Amino acid sequence: MKTRVFALLSAYSLLAACSGGLPKVTVLDAGTTSGFGLVRASSGDNTFVAAVRDVEDAAGLAAVSLASMDGLSADANGFVRGTVKVKYADGSVLDVPAYFYKDVAGIYGKFGDNTSQAIVVGGEKASALPIGTSFQYTGVAVMSYDTAALSSMTTEEGTFTLNANLITNQGNITANTVGASYNNSNLVFAADGTYSGANGTYSVPGDAASTRSVPIYGSLHGKSGTVVSGAGYAQRGTDDFAYIAIIGKRQ
């Protein structure tokens, strides 16, 4: 398992693209209060959504090397989670959380506010997508949030359910942790398995003022699109940050 995960992690080093070039990058959301935002990147046979500190700086996209993955463990469902050590483009080295589904796709990065260097979500591009009206995916949701009512950033792990209709190319997602929820019924899938969803609702129960609109972007992964990942964020100012990342499999 570790050998396969390490191969996947290596593929996640977006700056190590084919022929030494940079990956193809599209800015999805440039943010409103800083350079922090979301980008979609492709490198070889892999596709990612990355939350990055500066969408104008390709060198800030992701870790350029992964030095250690000793903290990873797998469960019976094929999910691998734990801690990996990453070295960012500026030379800093951090231990960061990591979540993977076998050797197909996953998440790694320092969750938090817009001081995070990068959070990378994605993996192998989808192939041979099925045709059908009812595909359901479940798995892990990681949600980070800060509001005026909180003294610091909170990061929690929970669950999500994503439903996809691959005839109409529409879908929806619901995610929940102890302290937050996310709902989006506006998912639109492209022919290559990538998707976007405008105007999702991110809420922190007990703090009505914290409810905000958060888009989400992601992709199906692997043969027949059996794995899904995605990420979304919004920041409207100081003490107002929301982030979600998901990784899961089709039921």
BAFI-3210 file (N, C-alpha, C; in Angstrom, 3 decimals, decimal comma, padded with zeros to 6 digits):
// residues 251
n [1|2|3|4|5|6|7|8|9|10|11|12|13|14|15|16|17|18|19|20|21|22|23|24|25|26|27|28|29|30|31|32|33|34|35|36|37|38|39|40|41|42|43|44|45|46|47|48|49|50|51|52|53|54|55|56|57|58|59|60|61|62|63|64|65|66|67|68|69|70|71|72|73|74|75|76|77|78|79|80|81|82|83|84|85|86|87|88|89|90|91|92|93|94|95|96|97|98|99|100|101|102|103|104|105|106|107|108|109|110|111|112|113|114|115|116|117|118|119|120|121|122|123|124|125|126|127|128|129|130|131|132|133|134|135|136|137|138|139|140|141|142|143|144|145|146|147|148|149|150|151|152|153|154|155|156|157|158|159|160|161|162|163|164|165|166|167|168|169|170|171|172|173|174|175|176|177|178|179|180|181|182|183|184|185|186|187|188|189|190|191|192|193|194|195|196|197|198|199|200|201|202|203|204|205|206|207|208|209|210|211|212|213|214|215|216|217|218|219|220|221|222|223|224|225|226|227|228|229|230|231|232|233|234|235|236|237|238|239|240|241|242|243|244|245|246|247|248|249|250|251]
n.u [000,820|001,919|003,821|002,286|000,791|002,837|003,649|001,396|001,434|003,756|002,898|001,259|002,860|002,738|004,456|006,312|005,943|005,347|008,235|009,559|008,126|005,649|002,405|-000,763|-002,793|-005,787|-007,406|-009,873|-011,169|-010,299|-010,407|-011,383|-010,304|-007,615|-004,706|-005,236|-006,801|-008,662|-007,467|-007,598|-005,742|-003,842|-001,739|000,011|-001,480|-003,124|-005,464|-006,311|-007,694|-006,598|-006,214|-004,684|-002,163|-001,458|-002,802|-001,602|000,939|002,689|004,583|003,680|001,810|001,847|003,289|006,730|008,165|007,834|008,691|008,267|006,049|005,336|003,311|000,930|-002,021|-004,159|-007,655|-010,299|-011,842|-010,252|-009,436|-006,865|-005,174|-003,616|-000,465|001,723|004,987|005,815|007,614|007,609|007,591|009,002|010,888|010,150|009,281|006,691|004,622|001,725|-001,851|-003,202|-005,275|-006,391|-007,792|-007,117|-004,848|-005,726|-006,857|-006,803|-006,234|-004,070|-002,471|-002,039|-004,529|-006,534|-006,432|-005,966|-003,206|-002,191|-000,021|-000,634|-003,381|-003,962|-006,144|-007,223|-006,347|-005,866|-007,036|-010,442|-011,758|-013,511|-016,222|-019,324|-022,758|-025,657|-028,407|-028,256|-025,860|-024,080|-021,850|-019,799|-017,920|-015,059|-015,236|-013,533|-013,669|-012,974|-013,288|-013,905|-015,335|-016,803|-017,719|-016,044|-012,904|-010,715|-009,452|-011,309|-011,025|-012,511|-013,309|-015,617|-018,414|-019,619|-022,145|-022,527|-024,441|-024,788|-026,027|-025,372|-026,440|-028,051|-026,054|-025,937|-025,913|-025,714|-024,577|-024,109|-022,661|-021,389|-020,072|-019,270|-019,588|-020,362|-022,002|-022,613|-024,258|-025,159|-026,881|-026,301|-024,489|-022,584|-021,574|-018,814|-017,837|-015,407|-015,449|-014,857|-016,208|-018,343|-019,833|-021,916|-022,852|-023,238|-024,337|-022,843|-022,798|-022,591|-023,930|-025,843|-024,680|-025,914|-025,082|-022,878|-023,446|-022,785|-022,266|-020,706|-018,804|-018,073|-015,578|-014,383|-013,618|-014,390|-012,621|-010,244|-010,694|-013,869|-014,745|-014,843|-014,082|-014,311|-013,397|-013,055|-013,163|-013,792|-014,108|-014,600|-014,062|-014,789|-013,640|-011,792|-011,896|-013,753|-013,980|-014,225|-013,841|-013,876|-013,092|-013,252|-013,120|-013,885|-015,716|-017,585|-020,690]
n.v [-001,203|001,284|001,764|002,185|004,409|006,259|006,597|007,865|010,208|011,354|011,995|014,041|016,224|019,027|020,718|019,111|018,410|016,812|016,532|018,485|020,814|023,303|022,579|022,609|025,262|026,599|029,383|029,240|030,629|033,695|034,919|037,513|039,152|038,728|037,200|034,537|031,610|029,362|026,929|025,014|022,308|020,386|017,630|015,548|012,430|013,218|015,128|018,068|020,062|022,889|024,706|027,681|029,968|032,132|032,831|033,790|032,877|030,348|028,784|028,463|026,492|023,790|021,154|020,514|018,314|015,223|014,107|012,212|009,629|008,268|008,354|007,280|005,237|002,491|001,748|-000,773|-000,172|000,832|003,434|005,696|007,390|010,028|011,478|013,380|014,454|017,426|019,403|022,679|025,021|027,268|026,282|025,662|023,171|021,033|019,077|017,629|016,988|014,096|012,433|009,622|007,654|004,506|004,122|006,106|008,741|011,740|013,889|016,414|018,690|021,812|022,620|025,478|029,043|031,712|031,707|029,299|027,288|025,525|023,441|020,408|018,676|015,836|013,655|010,736|011,070|010,675|007,858|006,060|006,641|005,750|005,494|006,742|007,410|007,568|007,733|007,289|008,724|008,426|009,490|011,045|014,276|017,272|020,127|023,500|026,459|029,871|032,343|035,472|034,943|033,049|032,239|031,301|029,497|026,646|023,232|020,386|016,894|015,142|013,700|013,055|013,021|012,515|012,872|011,853|012,421|011,110|011,325|013,606|015,139|016,421|017,128|016,726|017,645|016,902|017,730|017,147|018,105|018,070|020,745|022,196|022,569|021,685|022,298|021,688|021,922|022,314|021,046|020,544|018,398|017,812|016,359|015,077|014,264|016,139|018,611|021,364|023,561|026,083|028,492|026,995|026,273|027,065|026,502|027,363|025,979|027,658|030,076|032,258|034,363|033,434|031,965|031,379|031,725|029,199|028,016|024,844|022,693|019,962|016,506|013,360|010,260|007,827|004,521|004,150|006,156|005,824|007,080|010,157|013,593|016,883|020,488|023,576|027,082|030,122|033,540|036,385|038,389|039,494|037,096|035,489|032,869|029,988|026,607|023,607|020,211|017,166|013,567|010,488|007,418|005,579|004,063]
n.w [000,000|000,805|-001,184|-003,505|-002,704|-002,375|-005,013|-006,003|-004,461|-005,451|-007,992|-007,334|-007,002|-008,393|-009,722|-010,820|-013,553|-016,778|-018,868|-017,499|-017,503|-016,513|-015,070|-016,839|-016,057|-014,746|-013,481|-011,084|-009,045|-007,976|-005,553|-003,188|-001,233|-001,082|-002,636|-002,424|-003,630|-005,810|-008,103|-011,132|-012,191|-014,531|-015,079|-016,996|-016,696|-014,658|-012,696|-010,886|-008,218|-006,640|-003,679|-003,274|-002,093|-003,661|-006,598|-008,823|-008,859|-010,041|-008,798|-006,267|-006,239|-005,274|-003,255|-003,880|-003,336|-001,545|001,463|003,457|004,526|006,760|008,617|007,675|007,409|006,488|006,040|006,108|003,922|001,975|002,285|002,948|005,433|007,343|008,073|006,064|005,080|003,580|001,184|000,341|-002,448|-001,628|000,049|002,659|005,062|006,012|008,201|007,147|007,023|005,314|002,975|001,217|-001,445|-002,032|-004,689|-006,345|-005,993|-003,922|-001,022|000,157|002,416|004,243|006,235|006,874|007,132|004,706|004,796|004,236|002,276|000,115|-000,724|-002,024|-004,139|-005,720|-008,495|-010,488|-013,828|-014,959|-016,756|-019,330|-018,531|-016,981|-018,158|-016,843|-014,558|-011,823|-009,668|-006,731|-004,402|-001,540|001,373|002,908|004,293|004,734|006,622|007,069|009,012|009,954|011,941|013,024|015,529|016,559|018,131|016,815|013,915|012,944|012,217|010,925|010,557|008,607|006,924|003,544|000,969|-002,426|-005,295|-008,654|-011,870|-014,803|-017,279|-017,623|-016,708|-014,225|-010,659|-007,017|-003,725|-000,274|002,777|006,070|009,231|012,769|013,443|011,161|007,934|004,479|001,460|-001,882|-004,791|-007,403|-009,121|-012,056|-014,534|-016,695|-019,880|-019,472|-016,865|-014,920|-012,665|-011,658|-009,247|-008,605|-006,075|-003,631|-000,267|002,691|006,061|009,523|012,177|014,677|014,335|012,596|010,987|009,759|007,511|004,137|000,548|-001,225|-003,838|-005,477|-006,824|-008,783|-009,550|-011,126|-010,836|-012,082|-013,638|-015,034|-013,413|-010,568|-008,244|-006,426|-006,052|-004,584|-004,043|-002,313|-001,518|000,377|001,151|002,863|004,261|007,209|009,828|008,526|006,897|004,862|004,049|002,121|001,509|-000,301|-000,514|-001,914|-002,684|-005,211|-004,520]
ca.u [000,000|002,739|004,472|001,321|000,465|003,958|003,585|000,343|001,926|004,712|002,118|000,636|003,806|002,301|005,551|007,112|005,139|006,067|009,278|010,068|007,319|004,615|001,124|-001,770|-003,497|-006,895|-007,874|-011,305|-011,635|-009,130|-010,607|-011,809|-009,574|-006,187|-004,403|-005,640|-007,909|-008,703|-007,072|-007,676|-004,482|-003,674|-000,345|000,016|-002,759|-003,723|-006,181|-006,370|-008,113|-005,696|-006,389|-003,323|-002,016|-001,343|-003,187|-000,751|002,285|002,669|005,481|002,984|000,690|001,838|004,574|007,622|008,654|007,214|009,847|007,941|004,635|005,334|002,129|-000,267|-002,568|-005,302|-008,748|-010,799|-012,510|-009,282|-009,058|-005,571|-005,140|-002,530|000,358|002,867|005,890|005,952|008,511|007,006|008,503|009,852|011,839|009,606|008,867|005,607|003,836|000,359|-002,799|-003,375|-006,361|-006,346|-008,530|-006,182|-003,835|-006,467|-007,006|-006,729|-006,106|-003,067|-002,176|-002,218|-005,835|-006,514|-006,872|-005,247|-001,753|-001,800|000,710|-001,464|-004,097|-004,135|-007,241|-007,389|-005,613|-005,943|-008,182|-011,473|-011,810|-014,619|-017,307|-020,575|-023,938|-026,731|-029,079|-028,170|-024,598|-023,884|-020,506|-019,699|-016,550|-014,589|-015,259|-012,765|-014,202|-012,325|-014,076|-013,663|-016,377|-016,606|-018,083|-015,020|-011,623|-009,667|-009,889|-011,712|-010,976|-013,189|-013,521|-016,968|-018,775|-020,408|-022,816|-022,648|-025,247|-024,501|-026,795|-024,438|-027,172|-028,317|-024,803|-026,228|-025,747|-025,813|-023,713|-024,376|-021,546|-021,615|-019,180|-019,929|-019,885|-020,669|-022,670|-022,505|-025,244|-025,081|-027,679|-026,037|-023,328|-022,653|-020,458|-018,331|-017,643|-014,182|-015,634|-014,708|-017,496|-018,366|-021,121|-022,026|-023,862|-023,483|-024,574|-021,959|-023,383|-022,110|-025,119|-025,709|-024,110|-026,625|-024,347|-021,755|-023,880|-022,290|-022,279|-019,391|-018,791|-017,215|-015,036|-013,720|-013,552|-014,399|-011,266|-010,021|-011,501|-015,307|-015,063|-015,289|-013,652|-014,610|-012,771|-013,495|-012,799|-014,416|-013,809|-015,051|-013,545|-015,367|-012,914|-011,226|-012,804|-014,817|-013,312|-014,838|-013,175|-014,312|-012,437|-013,873|-012,554|-014,753|-015,865|-018,942|-021,297]
ca.v [000,000|002,490|001,988|002,759|005,744|007,142|006,916|008,860|011,454|011,929|012,592|015,253|017,337|019,616|021,383|018,084|018,023|016,122|017,274|019,563|022,009|023,541|022,018|023,508|025,797|027,515|029,991|029,054|031,685|034,471|035,507|038,914|039,929|038,434|036,381|033,164|031,202|027,992|026,704|023,653|022,022|019,044|017,275|014,175|011,727|013,605|016,396|018,535|021,392|023,288|025,986|028,196|031,271|033,170|032,206|034,307|032,337|028,911|028,106|028,232|025,581|022,547|020,674|020,052|016,993|014,621|013,466|011,130|009,287|007,244|008,450|006,855|003,911|002,195|001,017|-001,889|000,332|001,348|004,806|005,865|008,718|010,234|012,677|013,313|015,601|018,029|020,537|023,611|025,646|028,262|025,579|025,282|021,771|020,927|017,859|018,020|015,877|013,521|011,469|009,044|006,433|003,614|004,867|006,790|010,179|012,088|015,262|016,710|020,112|022,446|023,257|026,693|030,228|031,957|031,607|027,971|027,318|024,881|022,213|019,777|017,720|015,261|012,434|010,194|011,492|009,662|007,227|005,128|006,980|005,038|006,296|006,372|008,540|007,545|007,278|007,916|008,665|008,811|009,487|011,982|015,715|018,083|021,484|024,511|027,685|030,907|033,369|036,506|034,385|032,099|032,864|030,790|028,600|025,298|022,251|019,166|015,838|014,596|012,836|013,674|012,202|013,210|012,149|012,300|011,926|011,259|011,529|015,048|015,764|017,248|016,416|017,479|017,179|017,306|017,365|017,563|017,816|018,409|022,175|022,893|021,790|022,217|021,747|022,279|021,153|022,922|020,444|020,322|017,543|017,878|015,048|014,452|013,889|017,273|019,235|022,619|023,802|027,442|028,869|026,076|026,935|026,629|027,046|026,968|026,048|028,488|031,359|032,515|035,327|032,767|031,306|032,060|030,966|028,618|027,115|023,675|022,202|018,689|015,568|011,916|009,755|006,417|003,813|004,194|007,255|005,238|007,926|011,572|014,549|018,249|021,510|024,883|028,005|031,512|034,433|037,712|039,351|038,979|036,254|034,998|031,954|028,661|025,728|022,218|019,287|015,844|012,416|009,350|006,406|005,274|002,953]
ca.w [000,000|000,871|-002,478|-004,420|-002,227|-002,645|-006,433|-006,154|-003,890|-006,388|-009,078|-006,824|-007,044|-009,644|-010,411|-011,491|-014,704|-017,840|-019,580|-016,678|-017,656|-015,523|-015,462|-017,382|-014,902|-014,961|-012,237|-010,882|-008,159|-007,583|-004,238|-003,148|-000,233|-001,161|-003,791|-002,164|-004,477|-006,308|-009,493|-011,634|-012,871|-015,071|-015,309|-017,467|-016,564|-013,387|-012,649|-009,509|-007,804|-005,558|-002,988|-003,216|-001,461|-004,672|-007,855|-009,889|-008,681|-010,307|-007,859|-005,014|-006,447|-004,513|-002,771|-004,938|-002,957|-000,373|002,078|004,382|004,677|007,801|009,462|006,964|007,672|005,631|006,671|005,315|002,727|001,034|002,594|003,597|006,035|008,286|007,928|005,172|005,183|002,255|001,042|-000,589|-003,396|-000,964|000,892|003,957|005,204|006,975|008,331|006,815|006,917|003,987|002,826|-000,120|-001,704|-002,706|-005,422|-007,408|-005,756|-002,516|-000,537|001,167|002,571|005,554|006,288|007,686|006,410|003,460|004,936|003,783|001,020|-000,892|-000,406|-003,324|-004,142|-007,046|-008,801|-011,839|-014,625|-015,177|-018,077|-019,554|-017,620|-017,245|-018,468|-015,933|-013,904|-010,368|-009,099|-005,422|-003,847|-000,132|001,852|003,926|004,050|005,669|006,562|007,908|009,011|010,955|011,937|014,033|016,830|016,968|018,472|015,939|012,852|013,323|011,135|011,350|009,581|008,624|005,800|002,492|-000,040|-003,712|-006,275|-010,009|-013,000|-015,909|-018,530|-017,644|-016,247|-013,067|-009,402|-005,773|-002,643|001,101|003,671|007,449|010,344|014,031|013,572|009,915|006,897|003,137|000,538|-003,205|-005,752|-008,704|-009,756|-013,494|-014,929|-018,071|-020,493|-018,965|-015,473|-014,006|-012,362|-010,907|-008,627|-008,084|-005,076|-002,532|001,017|003,777|007,284|010,841|013,028|015,864|013,950|011,347|010,173|009,096|006,289|002,960|-000,695|-001,527|-004,991|-005,337|-008,086|-008,556|-010,666|-010,970|-011,068|-012,291|-014,620|-014,769|-012,505|-009,302|-007,121|-006,620|-005,144|-004,845|-003,060|-002,471|-000,429|000,286|002,183|002,667|005,069|008,452|010,617|007,676|005,977|004,817|003,084|002,149|000,590|-000,211|-001,233|-001,638|-003,725|-005,635|-003,794]
c.u [000,860|003,406|003,514|000,952|001,600|003,976|002,526|000,802|002,897|003,988|001,478|001,591|003,626|003,435|006,440|006,347|006,001|007,061|009,764|009,258|006,300|003,297|000,235|-002,664|-004,601|-007,330|-009,388|-011,899|-010,424|-009,286|-010,970|-010,992|-008,072|-005,941|-004,781|-006,821|-007,803|-008,244|-007,357|-006,411|-004,487|-002,211|-000,309|-001,362|-003,491|-004,413|-006,424|-007,163|-007,247|-006,124|-004,998|-003,297|-001,978|-001,628|-002,333|000,651|002,265|003,538|004,814|001,884|000,688|003,223|005,431|008,282|007,922|008,239|009,489|006,449|004,477|004,061|000,852|-000,705|-003,832|-006,386|-009,280|-011,457|-011,552|-008,895|-007,747|-005,537|-003,987|-001,812|001,480|003,709|006,108|006,925|007,948|008,071|009,422|010,856|011,314|009,112|007,814|005,081|002,381|-000,549|-002,922|-004,483|-006,310|-007,335|-007,682|-005,133|-004,475|-006,508|-006,919|-006,581|-004,847|-002,840|-002,443|-003,536|-005,779|-006,997|-005,968|-003,745|-001,258|-001,083|-000,113|-002,155|-004,475|-005,181|-007,367|-006,593|-005,789|-007,194|-009,160|-011,386|-012,994|-015,770|-018,589|-021,683|-025,063|-027,257|-028,825|-026,876|-024,375|-022,472|-020,562|-018,239|-016,293|-014,715|-014,432|-013,231|-013,467|-013,153|-013,668|-014,793|-016,080|-016,897|-017,036|-013,703|-010,498|-010,277|-010,218|-011,638|-011,552|-013,291|-014,933|-017,195|-019,528|-021,099|-022,978|-023,422|-025,000|-025,426|-025,941|-025,113|-027,507|-027,078|-025,027|-026,056|-025,902|-024,894|-024,201|-023,213|-021,828|-020,432|-019,933|-020,396|-020,306|-021,387|-022,491|-023,508|-025,141|-025,827|-027,434|-024,827|-023,586|-021,393|-020,118|-018,067|-016,412|-014,275|-015,378|-016,082|-017,288|-019,754|-021,171|-023,027|-024,220|-023,627|-023,737|-022,456|-022,675|-023,284|-024,861|-025,112|-024,685|-025,847|-023,222|-022,155|-023,421|-022,348|-020,866|-019,509|-017,904|-016,809|-014,349|-013,758|-013,881|-013,024|-011,277|-010,933|-012,949|-015,686|-015,524|-014,933|-013,994|-013,810|-013,304|-013,071|-013,549|-014,061|-014,474|-014,418|-014,058|-014,646|-012,329|-012,282|-013,990|-014,202|-014,017|-014,170|-013,726|-013,493|-013,069|-013,068|-013,428|-014,886|-017,344|-019,441|-021,830]
c.v [001,263|002,796|002,659|004,182|006,709|007,538|007,976|010,209|012,135|012,601|013,895|016,441|018,054|020,268|020,386|017,531|017,363|017,060|018,481|020,830|022,137|022,929|023,071|023,959|026,756|028,063|029,858|030,189|032,420|035,119|036,976|039,762|039,694|037,637|034,930|032,800|029,759|027,963|025,254|023,412|020,601|018,828|015,817|013,557|012,094|014,954|016,773|019,823|021,741|024,635|026,521|029,619|032,408|032,552|032,703|033,699|030,826|028,142|027,855|027,208|024,411|022,202|020,233|018,731|016,526|013,722|012,262|010,883|008,208|007,244|007,960|005,451|003,737|001,488|-000,035|-001,442|000,906|002,785|004,819|007,275|008,814|011,530|012,409|014,566|016,142|019,203|021,450|024,324|026,670|027,628|025,163|023,847|021,688|019,494|018,247|016,800|015,397|012,478|010,943|007,897|005,568|004,439|005,679|008,300|010,464|013,571|015,348|018,205|020,591|023,193|024,462|027,862|030,477|032,088|030,233|028,070|026,699|023,675|021,594|018,671|017,153|014,005|012,036|010,681|010,340|009,116|006,281|005,376|006,234|006,023|005,821|007,580|008,613|006,897|008,027|007,659|009,093|008,779|010,555|013,418|016,397|019,529|022,367|025,785|028,592|031,913|034,373|035,988|033,424|032,811|032,396|029,898|027,220|024,398|020,938|018,168|015,295|013,706|013,631|012,602|013,044|012,314|012,733|011,620|012,166|011,145|013,010|015,850|016,770|016,427|017,314|016,864|017,728|016,825|017,903|017,193|018,168|019,854|022,884|021,960|022,475|021,511|022,469|021,387|021,622|022,311|020,200|019,557|017,753|016,471|014,324|014,074|014,999|017,892|020,562|022,796|025,179|027,498|027,772|026,842|026,293|027,297|026,507|027,103|026,856|029,853|031,718|033,441|034,666|032,106|032,095|031,141|030,508|027,719|025,908|023,192|020,872|017,813|014,162|011,417|008,262|005,812|003,754|005,271|006,805|006,069|009,376|012,404|015,935|019,191|022,798|025,774|029,353|032,290|035,838|038,777|038,685|038,213|035,778|034,140|030,613|027,843|024,317|021,429|017,914|014,804|011,208|008,429|006,162|004,032|001,893]
c.w [000,000|-000,461|-003,444|-004,007|-002,527|-004,123|-006,698|-005,624|-004,832|-007,545|-008,638|-006,786|-008,375|-010,415|-011,140|-012,680|-015,766|-018,514|-018,800|-016,771|-016,544|-015,989|-016,114|-016,246|-015,346|-013,615|-012,161|-010,059|-007,632|-006,212|-004,324|-002,197|-000,273|-002,425|-003,623|-003,057|-004,896|-007,757|-009,848|-012,451|-013,394|-015,390|-015,720|-017,373|-015,286|-013,499|-011,199|-009,401|-006,607|-004,997|-002,707|-002,668|-002,470|-006,037|-009,022|-009,866|-008,867|-009,324|-006,515|-005,117|-005,483|-004,027|-003,948|-004,578|-001,710|000,277|002,941|004,387|005,744|008,629|008,819|007,379|006,847|006,432|005,691|004,017|001,696|001,252|003,369|004,167|007,009|007,999|006,931|005,364|003,777|002,306|-000,034|-001,421|-002,744|-000,011|002,246|003,938|006,298|007,027|008,120|006,764|005,480|004,029|001,396|-000,218|-002,602|-003,428|-006,540|-007,198|-004,266|-002,271|000,300|001,239|003,976|005,560|007,220|006,870|005,207|003,637|004,497|002,445|-000,103|-000,286|-001,746|-003,220|-005,556|-007,236|-010,249|-012,565|-014,811|-016,598|-018,130|-018,590|-017,977|-017,620|-017,564|-015,203|-012,411|-009,891|-007,790|-004,915|-002,385|000,291|002,889|003,439|005,136|005,523|007,557|007,864|010,162|010,821|013,041|015,437|017,374|017,236|017,565|014,872|013,409|012,091|011,650|010,201|009,731|007,422|004,740|001,669|-001,293|-004,664|-007,657|-011,011|-014,239|-017,272|-018,681|-017,248|-015,126|-011,793|-008,204|-004,735|-001,313|001,959|005,056|008,326|011,622|014,033|012,310|008,945|005,550|002,244|-000,799|-004,186|-007,181|-009,412|-011,242|-013,912|-016,399|-018,587|-019,965|-017,490|-014,481|-013,772|-011,646|-010,331|-008,003|-006,935|-004,089|-001,227|002,105|005,053|008,511|011,797|014,298|015,579|012,588|010,426|009,388|007,782|005,072|001,754|-001,019|-002,751|-004,710|-006,729|-007,812|-009,786|-010,202|-011,375|-011,362|-013,351|-014,172|-013,764|-011,143|-008,075|-007,451|-005,620|-005,470|-003,746|-003,361|-001,299|-000,693|001,416|001,902|003,473|006,295|009,236|009,783|006,583|006,033|003,732|003,251|001,131|000,790|-000,983|-000,891|-002,830|-004,042|-004,908|-004,762]
res [m|k|t|r|v|f|a|l|l|s|a|y|s|l|l|a|a|c|s|g|g|l|p|k|v|t|v|l|d|a|g|t|t|s|g|f|g|l|v|r|a|s|s|g|d|n|t|f|v|a|a|v|r|d|v|e|d|a|a|g|l|a|a|v|s|l|a|s|m|d|g|l|s|a|d|a|n|g|f|v|r|g|t|v|k|v|k|y|a|d|g|s|v|l|d|v|p|a|y|f|y|k|d|v|a|g|i|y|g|k|f|g|d|n|t|s|q|a|i|v|v|g|g|e|k|a|s|a|l|p|i|g|t|s|f|q|y|t|g|v|a|v|m|s|y|d|t|a|a|l|s|s|m|t|t|e|e|g|t|f|t|l|n|a|n|l|i|t|n|q|g|n|i|t|a|n|t|v|g|a|s|y|n|n|s|n|l|v|f|a|a|d|g|t|y|s|g|a|n|g|t|y|s|v|p|g|d|a|a|s|t|r|s|v|p|i|y|g|s|l|h|g|k|s|g|t|v|v|s|g|a|g|y|a|q|r|g|t|d|d|f|a|y|i|a|i|i|g|k|r|q]
***
